[in-house]
């Protein structure tokens, strides 16, 4: 499966060597798709408004427990086709949240997002 490649610094489309819109391929494609799923605000997906993280209601202006956030990220990560399991390892640094999501793919590959 392929998807449009998003530049990791700007999260914008980029061009490949032939000046066409670049495509991402597995396993990077899966990692990018997990990152996209975890950036999705609840209600933002037009055909499934139940998906996404409740940033507006539960995150902005608050500091939810790490385990709650990790659960939300893990739930969203496994919605990506080919991702069979996910474990979010998060840490608050002052008011900033850092961490990664370790995903196991259907072929047994483990990727860090």
DSSP file (Angstrom, degrees, kcal/mol; ACC not computed):
  #  RESIDUE AA STRUCTURE BP1 BP2  ACC     N-H-->O    O-->H-N    N-H-->O    O-->H-N    TCO  KAPPA ALPHA  PHI   PSI    X-CA   Y-CA   Z-CA
    1    1 A X              0   0    0      0, 0.0    25,-0.5     0, 0.0     2,-0.3   0.000 360.0 360.0 360.0 141.4    0.0    0.0    0.0
    2    2 A X  E     -A   25   0A   0     23,-0.1     2,-0.3    27,-0.1    23,-0.2  -0.914 360.0-179.8-127.2 154.6    1.3    3.5   -0.8
    3    3 A X  E     -A   24   0A   0     21,-1.6    21,-3.7    -2,-0.3     2,-0.2  -0.912  44.9 -73.1-142.5 167.5    0.3    7.0    0.3
    4    4 A X  E     -A   23   0A   0     -2,-0.3     2,-0.4    19,-0.3    19,-0.3  -0.460  52.9-118.8 -65.5 134.5    1.4   10.5   -0.4
    5    5 A X        -     0   0    0     17,-2.4     9,-0.8     9,-0.2     2,-0.5  -0.616  25.3-156.5 -77.6 128.1    4.8   11.2    1.4
    6    6 A X  B     -B   13   0B   0     -2,-0.4     7,-0.2     7,-0.2     2,-0.1  -0.923  24.3-114.3-107.0 128.4    4.6   14.0    3.9
    7    7 A X     >  -     0   0    0      5,-3.2     4,-3.1    -2,-0.5     5,-0.4  -0.409  22.4-137.0 -58.7 126.1    7.8   15.8    4.8
    8    8 A X  T  4 S+     0   0    0      1,-0.2    -1,-0.2     2,-0.2    -2,-0.0   0.778  99.6  46.5 -60.9 -27.1    8.5   15.0    8.4
    9    9 A X  T  4 S+     0   0    0      1,-0.1    -1,-0.2     3,-0.1    -2,-0.1   0.888 129.5  19.3 -82.3 -40.2    9.5   18.6    9.2
   10   10 A X  T  4 S-     0   0    0      2,-0.2    -2,-0.2    -3,-0.0     3,-0.1   0.583  89.0-134.5-106.3 -12.7    6.6   20.5    7.5
   11   11 A X     <  +     0   0    0     -4,-3.1     2,-0.3     1,-0.2    -3,-0.1   0.890  66.8 123.8  53.8  43.1    4.0   17.7    7.2
   12   12 A X  S    S-     0   0    0     -5,-0.4    -5,-3.2     1,-0.1    -1,-0.2  -0.842  70.2 -83.4-127.1 163.3    3.5   18.9    3.7
   13   13 A X  B     -B    6   0B   0     -2,-0.3     2,-0.3    -7,-0.2    -7,-0.2  -0.286  45.0-166.6 -64.0 150.9    3.7   17.2    0.3
   14   14 A X        -     0   0    0     -9,-0.8     8,-2.7     8,-0.2     2,-0.3  -0.865  17.0-115.5-132.8 169.1    7.1   16.9   -1.4
   15   15 A X  B     -C   21   0C   0     -2,-0.3     6,-0.2     6,-0.3     2,-0.1  -0.784  21.7-136.3-105.7 150.0    8.3   16.0   -4.9
   16   16 A X    >   -     0   0    0      4,-2.9     3,-2.0    -2,-0.3     6,-0.1  -0.262  44.2 -80.5 -91.2-173.2   10.4   13.0   -5.9
   17   17 A X  T 3  S+     0   0    0      1,-0.3    -1,-0.0     2,-0.1    -2,-0.0   0.778 131.4  52.9 -62.4 -28.2   13.4   13.0   -8.2
   18   18 A X  T 3  S-     0   0    0      2,-0.1    -1,-0.3     3,-0.0     3,-0.1   0.286 119.3-109.6 -91.3  11.3   11.2   13.0  -11.3
   19   19 A X  S <  S+     0   0    0     -3,-2.0     2,-0.2     1,-0.3    -2,-0.1   0.697  79.0 127.9  68.9  22.2    9.3   16.1  -10.0
   20   20 A X  S    S-     0   0    0      1,-0.1    -4,-2.9     3,-0.0    -1,-0.3  -0.651  76.8 -80.1 -96.9 162.2    6.2   14.1   -9.3
   21   21 A X  B     -C   15   0C   0     -2,-0.2    -6,-0.3    -6,-0.2    -1,-0.1  -0.482  58.0-115.9 -63.8 128.0    4.4   14.1   -5.9
   22   22 A X        -     0   0    0     -8,-2.7   -17,-2.4    -2,-0.2     2,-0.4  -0.340  25.3-148.8 -70.6 145.2    6.4   11.7   -3.7
   23   23 A X  E     -A    4   0A   0    -19,-0.3     2,-0.4    -2,-0.1   -19,-0.3  -0.890   6.0-138.3-112.4 144.7    4.8    8.5   -2.4
   24   24 A X  E     -A    3   0A   0    -21,-3.7   -21,-1.6    -2,-0.4     2,-0.3  -0.822  20.9-164.6 -98.3 141.7    5.6    6.7    0.9
   25   25 A X  E >>  -A    2   0A   0     -2,-0.4     4,-1.7   -23,-0.2     3,-0.8  -0.836  33.6 -37.1-123.8 163.7    5.9    3.0    0.9
   26   26 A X  T 34 S+     0   0    0    -25,-0.5    -1,-0.1     1,-0.3   -24,-0.0  -0.247 118.2  18.1 -59.9 146.0    5.9    0.4    3.7
   27   27 A X  T 3> S+     0   0    0     -3,-0.0     4,-1.9    82,-0.0     3,-0.4  -0.994 132.0  44.4 -86.3 -10.2    7.0    0.4    6.4
   28   28 A X  H <> S+     0   0    0     -3,-0.8     4,-2.8     1,-0.2    -2,-0.3   0.885 109.7  59.6 -60.6 -36.0    7.4    4.2    6.4
   29   29 A X  H  X S+     0   0    0     -4,-1.7     4,-2.2     1,-0.2    -1,-0.2   0.899 105.8  47.4 -57.5 -41.8    3.9    4.5    4.9
   30   30 A X  H  > S+     0   0    0     -3,-0.4     4,-2.4     2,-0.2    -1,-0.2   0.908 111.2  50.7 -67.3 -41.6    2.4    2.7    8.0
   31   31 A X  H  X S+     0   0    0     -4,-1.9     4,-2.3     1,-0.2    -2,-0.2   0.921 111.9  47.3 -61.9 -43.6    4.3    4.9   10.4
   32   32 A X  H  X S+     0   0    0     -4,-2.8     4,-2.4     1,-0.2    -1,-0.2   0.892 110.9  51.8 -64.7 -39.5    3.1    8.0    8.6
   33   33 A X  H  X S+     0   0    0     -4,-2.2     4,-2.3    -5,-0.2    -2,-0.2   0.875 109.2  50.0 -65.7 -37.3   -0.5    6.7    8.7
   34   34 A X  H  X S+     0   0    0     -4,-2.4     4,-2.2     2,-0.2    -2,-0.2   0.925 110.4  50.2 -64.7 -44.3   -0.3    6.0   12.4
   35   35 A X  H  X S+     0   0    0     -4,-2.3     4,-1.0     1,-0.2    -2,-0.2   0.909 111.1  49.2 -60.6 -41.5    1.0    9.5   13.0
   36   36 A X  H >X S+     0   0    0     -4,-2.4     4,-0.7     1,-0.2     3,-0.6   0.917 109.5  51.5 -62.7 -43.4   -1.9   10.9   10.9
   37   37 A X  H >< S+     0   0    0     -4,-2.3     3,-0.7     1,-0.2    -1,-0.2   0.878 110.0  49.5 -61.8 -37.5   -4.4    8.8   12.9
   38   38 A X  H 3< S+     0   0    0     -4,-2.2    -1,-0.2     1,-0.2    -2,-0.2   0.669 108.3  53.5 -78.4 -16.0   -3.0   10.1   16.1
   39   39 A X  H << S+     0   0    0     -4,-1.0     2,-0.3    -3,-0.6    -1,-0.2   0.533  84.1 111.9 -89.5  -8.0   -3.2   13.7   14.9
   40   40 A X    <<  -     0   0    0     -3,-0.7    13,-2.9    -4,-0.7     2,-0.3  -0.508  63.8-139.2 -72.1 125.4   -6.9   13.3   14.0
   41   41 A X  B >   -d   53   0D   0     -2,-0.3     3,-2.5    11,-0.2     4,-0.4  -0.655  33.2 -97.2 -81.3 138.7   -9.2   15.4   16.2
   42   42 A X  T 3  S+     0   0    0     11,-2.7    10,-0.2    -2,-0.3    14,-0.1  -0.336 113.2  21.8 -56.6 131.9  -12.4   13.6   17.2
   43   43 A X  T 3  S+     0   0    0      8,-1.2    -1,-0.3     6,-0.5     6,-0.1   0.280  96.3 102.0  92.8  -9.4  -15.2   14.6   14.8
   44   44 A X    <   +     0   0    0     -3,-2.5     2,-0.6     7,-0.3    -2,-0.1   0.803  56.9  84.3 -79.3 -30.1  -12.8   15.7   12.1
   45   45 A X  S >  S-     0   0    0     -4,-0.4     3,-0.9     3,-0.3     6,-0.2  -0.637  72.5-149.5 -76.1 118.6  -13.1   12.6    9.9
   46   46 A X  T 3  S+     0   0    0     -2,-0.6     3,-0.3     1,-0.2    -1,-0.2   0.790  91.4  39.9 -64.0 -29.5  -16.2   13.3    7.7
   47   47 A X  T 3  S+     0   0    0      1,-0.2    -1,-0.2     2,-0.0     2,-0.1   0.489 127.4  29.6-101.1  -3.2  -17.3    9.7    7.3
   48   48 A X    X   +     0   0    0     -3,-0.9     3,-1.6     3,-0.1    -3,-0.3  -0.566  60.7 174.4-152.7  82.8  -16.6    8.5   10.9
   49   49 A X  T 3  S+     0   0    0     -3,-0.3    -6,-0.5     1,-0.3    -5,-0.1   0.531  75.2  70.2 -73.0  -5.1  -16.9   11.3   13.4
   50   50 A X  T 3  S+     0   0    0     -8,-0.1    -1,-0.3    -7,-0.1     2,-0.1   0.665  83.8  88.7 -82.5 -16.8  -16.3    8.8   16.3
   51   51 A X    <   +     0   0    0     -3,-1.6    -8,-1.2    -6,-0.2    -6,-0.3  -0.392  65.6  51.4 -77.4 158.1  -12.7    8.4   15.3
   52   52 A X  S    S-     0   0    0    -10,-0.2     2,-0.4    20,-0.1   -11,-0.2  -0.297  87.1 -62.6 109.3 171.0   -9.9   10.6   16.6
   53   53 A X  B     -d   41   0D   0    -13,-2.9   -11,-2.7   -16,-0.2     2,-2.5  -0.761  43.6-123.4 -93.0 135.9   -8.5   12.0   19.9
   54   54 A X     >> +     0   0    0     -2,-0.4     4,-3.0     1,-0.2     5,-0.7  -0.329  53.7 151.2 -78.0  61.4  -10.8   14.2   21.9
   55   55 A X  I  >> +     0   0    0     -2,-2.5     5,-2.8     1,-0.2     4,-1.6   0.927  68.5  48.4 -58.4 -47.9   -8.3   17.1   21.9
   56   56 A X  I  45S+     0   0    0     -3,-0.3    -1,-0.2     1,-0.2    -2,-0.1   0.917 122.7  31.1 -60.5 -46.0  -10.9   19.8   22.2
   57   57 A X  I  45S+     0   0    0      1,-0.1    -2,-0.2     2,-0.1    -1,-0.2   0.852 135.4  17.7 -84.3 -36.3  -12.8   18.3   25.1
   58   58 A X  I  <5S+     0   0    0     -4,-3.0     6,-0.2     4,-0.1    -3,-0.2   0.570 125.2  35.6-118.6 -12.0  -10.2   16.4   27.0
   59   59 A X  I ><<S+     0   0    0     -4,-1.6     3,-2.3    -5,-0.7    -3,-0.2   0.827  84.6  87.1-115.2 -51.0   -6.7   17.6   26.2
   60   60 A X  T 3 <S+     0   0    0     -5,-2.8     3,-0.1     1,-0.3    -1,-0.0  -0.327 109.1   4.1 -61.7 128.2   -6.5   21.4   25.4
   61   61 A X  T 3  S+     0   0    0      1,-0.3    -1,-0.3    -2,-0.1     2,-0.3   0.517 122.7  81.3  77.3   5.2   -5.9   23.4   28.6
   62   62 A X  S <  S-     0   0    0     -3,-2.3    -1,-0.3     2,-0.0     2,-0.3  -0.785  71.7-135.7-130.5 173.4   -5.7   20.2   30.7
   63   63 A X        -     0   0    0     -2,-0.3     3,-0.1    -3,-0.1    -4,-0.1  -0.680  28.0-163.6-132.4  80.5   -3.0   17.6   31.4
   64   64 A X        -     0   0    0     -2,-0.3     5,-0.0    -6,-0.2    -5,-0.0  -0.237  36.0 -84.8 -63.6 153.3   -4.7   14.2   31.1
   65   65 A X     >  -     0   0    0      1,-0.1     4,-2.1     4,-0.1     3,-0.5  -0.235  35.2-121.1 -56.7 145.2   -2.9   11.2   32.7
   66   66 A X  H  > S+     0   0    0      1,-0.2     4,-3.1     2,-0.2     5,-0.2   0.871 111.7  56.6 -56.4 -39.4   -0.3    9.6   30.4
   67   67 A X  H  > S+     0   0    0      2,-0.2     4,-2.1     1,-0.2    -1,-0.2   0.867 106.4  49.8 -65.0 -36.0   -2.1    6.3   30.5
   68   68 A X  H  > S+     0   0    0     -3,-0.5     4,-2.0     2,-0.2    -1,-0.2   0.947 113.8  45.0 -65.8 -48.2   -5.4    7.8   29.2
   69   69 A X  H  X S+     0   0    0     -4,-2.1     4,-2.6     1,-0.2     5,-0.2   0.923 111.6  53.2 -60.0 -44.6   -3.5    9.6   26.4
   70   70 A X  H  X S+     0   0    0     -4,-3.1     4,-2.8     1,-0.2    -1,-0.2   0.907 107.4  52.0 -58.9 -42.1   -1.6    6.4   25.6
   71   71 A X  H  X S+     0   0    0     -4,-2.1     4,-2.4     2,-0.2    -1,-0.2   0.903 109.5  48.8 -61.4 -41.9   -4.8    4.4   25.4
   72   72 A X  H  X S+     0   0    0     -4,-2.0     4,-2.2     2,-0.2    -2,-0.2   0.937 113.4  46.6 -62.9 -46.0   -6.3    6.9   22.9
   73   73 A X  H  X S+     0   0    0     -4,-2.6     4,-2.5     1,-0.2    -2,-0.2   0.900 112.5  49.9 -64.1 -40.9   -3.1    6.8   20.7
   74   74 A X  H  X S+     0   0    0     -4,-2.8     4,-1.8    -5,-0.2    -1,-0.2   0.909 110.0  51.1 -63.6 -42.2   -3.0    3.0   20.9
   75   75 A X  H  < S+     0   0    0     -4,-2.4     4,-0.3    -5,-0.2    -2,-0.2   0.920 113.5  44.2 -61.3 -44.6   -6.7    2.8   19.8
   76   76 A X  H >< S+     0   0    0     -4,-2.2     3,-1.3     1,-0.2     4,-0.4   0.883 108.6  58.3 -68.5 -37.8   -6.1    5.1   16.9
   77   77 A X  H >< S+     0   0    0     -4,-2.5     3,-1.5     1,-0.3    -1,-0.2   0.892 102.0  53.4 -60.7 -40.7   -2.9    3.4   15.8
   78   78 A X  T 3< S+     0   0    0     -4,-1.8    -1,-0.3     1,-0.3    -2,-0.2   0.535  92.7  73.2 -77.3  -3.3   -4.6    0.0   15.4
   79   79 A X  T <  S+     0   0    0     -3,-1.3     2,-0.4    -4,-0.3    -1,-0.3   0.651  76.8  96.6 -77.8 -14.1   -7.2    1.5   13.1
   80   80 A X  S X  S-     0   0    0     -3,-1.5     3,-2.2    -4,-0.4   -46,-0.0  -0.619  90.8-108.1 -76.3 126.8   -4.4    1.7   10.4
   81   81 A X  T 3  S+     0   0    0     -2,-0.4     3,-0.1     1,-0.3    -1,-0.1  -0.302 104.2  23.3 -56.0 132.5   -4.6   -1.3    8.1
   82   82 A X  T 3  S+     0   0    0      1,-0.2    24,-2.2    -4,-0.1     2,-0.7   0.274  92.0 113.3  94.6 -10.8   -1.7   -3.6    8.7
   83   83 A X  E <   +E  105   0E   0     -3,-2.2    -1,-0.2    22,-0.2    22,-0.2  -0.859  36.5 175.6 -96.1 118.4   -1.1   -2.5   12.3
   84   84 A X  E     +     0   0E   0     20,-2.7     2,-0.3    -2,-0.7    21,-0.2   0.769  63.9   3.1 -95.0 -28.7   -2.0   -5.4   14.7
   85   85 A X  E     -E  104   0E   0     19,-1.4    19,-2.5    -8,-0.1     2,-0.3  -0.990  58.5-165.0-154.5 158.5   -0.9   -3.9   18.0
   86   86 A X  E     -E  103   0E   0     -2,-0.3     2,-0.4    17,-0.2    17,-0.2  -0.997   5.6-167.2-147.9 141.5    0.5   -0.6   19.4
   87   87 A X  E     -E  102   0E   0     15,-2.2    15,-3.1    -2,-0.3     2,-0.5  -0.982  14.8-151.8-129.7 119.3    2.1    0.4   22.7
   88   88 A X  E     -E  101   0E   0     -2,-0.4     2,-0.6    13,-0.3    13,-0.2  -0.794   6.5-167.4 -93.7 129.2    2.4    4.1   23.4
   89   89 A X  E     +E  100   0E   0     11,-3.1    11,-2.0    -2,-0.5     2,-0.3  -0.942  22.3 172.4-116.1 106.1    5.3    5.2   25.7
   90   90 A X  E     -E   99   0E   0     -2,-0.6     2,-0.3     9,-0.2     9,-0.2  -0.763  17.0-174.8-119.5 158.7    4.7    8.8   26.7
   91   91 A X  E     -E   98   0E   0      7,-2.5     7,-2.9    -2,-0.3     2,-0.4  -0.967  21.4-132.9-152.7 135.1    6.3   11.3   29.0
   92   92 A X  E     -E   97   0E   0     -2,-0.3     2,-0.5     5,-0.2     5,-0.2  -0.755  15.3-170.2 -85.1 133.4    5.4   14.8   30.1
   93   93 A X  E >  S-E   96   0E   0      3,-3.5     3,-2.2    -2,-0.4     2,-0.6  -0.893  70.3 -55.5-123.0  97.3    8.3   17.3   30.1
   94   94 A X  T 3  S-     0   0    0     -2,-0.5    -2,-0.0     1,-0.3     0, 0.0  -0.601 121.9 -23.6  62.9-114.7    6.9   20.3   31.8
   95   95 A X  T 3  S+     0   0    0     -2,-0.6     2,-0.4    -3,-0.1    -1,-0.3   0.411 121.1  96.3-103.7   1.4    3.8   21.0   29.6
   96   96 A X  E <   -E   93   0E   0     -3,-2.2    -3,-3.5     0, 0.0     2,-0.5  -0.736  64.8-143.2 -95.3 139.9    5.1   19.2   26.5
   97   97 A X  E     +E   92   0E   0     -2,-0.4     2,-0.3    -5,-0.2    -5,-0.2  -0.881  25.5 172.7-101.0 127.7    4.2   15.6   25.7
   98   98 A X  E     +E   91   0E   0     -7,-2.9    -7,-2.5    -2,-0.5     2,-0.3  -0.839  19.5  91.8-126.4 166.6    6.9   13.4   24.2
   99   99 A X  E     -E   90   0E   0     -2,-0.3     2,-0.3    -9,-0.2    -9,-0.2  -0.942  52.0 -99.0 147.8-165.8    7.2    9.8   23.4
  100  100 A X  E     -E   89   0E   0    -11,-2.0   -11,-3.1    -2,-0.3     2,-0.5  -0.963  15.3-128.4-149.4 163.8    6.7    7.2   20.7
  101  101 A X  E     -E   88   0E   0     -2,-0.3    12,-2.4   -13,-0.2     2,-0.7  -0.978  19.4-150.8-118.5 118.7    4.2    4.6   19.6
  102  102 A X  E     -EF  87 112E   0    -15,-3.1   -15,-2.2    -2,-0.5     2,-0.4  -0.813  20.5-169.7 -91.7 116.0    5.7    1.1   19.1
  103  103 A X  E     -EF  86 111E   0      8,-3.0     8,-2.7    -2,-0.7     2,-0.5  -0.882  16.5-150.6-113.3 136.9    3.6   -0.6   16.4
  104  104 A X  E     -EF  85 110E   0    -19,-2.5   -20,-2.7    -2,-0.4   -19,-1.4  -0.918  19.8-147.1-102.5 127.7    3.6   -4.3   15.4
  105  105 A X  E >   -E   83   0E   0      4,-3.2     3,-2.3    -2,-0.5   -22,-0.2  -0.448  29.2-101.5 -90.9 166.5    2.6   -4.8   11.8
  106  106 A X  T 3  S+     0   0    0    -24,-2.2   -23,-0.1     1,-0.3    -1,-0.1   0.685 122.8  54.8 -63.5 -17.9    0.8   -7.9   10.4
  107  107 A X  T 3  S-     0   0    0    -25,-0.2    -1,-0.3     2,-0.1     3,-0.1   0.373 123.2-103.3 -94.5   5.2    4.1   -9.2    9.0
  108  108 A X  S <  S+     0   0    0     -3,-2.3    -2,-0.1     1,-0.3     2,-0.1   0.304  74.9 141.0  93.8  -8.5    5.8   -9.0   12.5
  109  109 A X        -     0   0    0     -5,-0.1    -4,-3.2     1,-0.0     2,-0.5  -0.433  42.1-145.6 -66.5 139.5    7.8   -5.9   11.8
  110  110 A X  E     -F  104   0E   0     -6,-0.2     2,-0.3    -2,-0.1    -6,-0.2  -0.943  19.1-176.8-109.0 127.1    8.0   -3.4   14.7
  111  111 A X  E     -F  103   0E   0     -8,-2.7    -8,-3.0    -2,-0.5     2,-0.5  -0.917  18.8-138.7-121.8 150.3    8.1    0.3   13.9
  112  112 A X  E      F  102   0E   0     -2,-0.3   -10,-0.2   -10,-0.2   -81,-0.1  -0.930 360.0 360.0-109.1 128.9    8.4    3.3   16.2
  113  113 A X              0   0    0    -12,-2.4   -11,-0.1    -2,-0.5    -1,-0.1   0.347 360.0 360.0-113.3 360.0    6.3    6.3   15.5
